[in-house]
């Protein structure tokens, strides 16, 4: 099976976290977080996980996500509640 590249926001809890854990076994996953501590914990799970900070209130966040040169699928689980 071909390795895919996923971008997942809301990756530190719930369905987003479960997807990151499963998909990172055989794929590259850029995992969005809002809590630095939770982002660090994600990175320890697999060498295929690349955490990045999510901030929809900051327009520069969208410029940062564009720096990911290529991805196959983007999944948005981020919500508007503060952690």
Secondary structure as UniProt FT lines:
FT   STRAND          5..9
FT   TURN            11..12
FT   HELIX           14..23
FT   TURN            24..26
FT   STRAND          28..33
FT   HELIX           36..45
FT   TURN            47..48
FT   STRAND          49..53
FT   TURN            56..57
FT   HELIX           60..65
FT   TURN            66..67
FT   STRAND          73..76
//
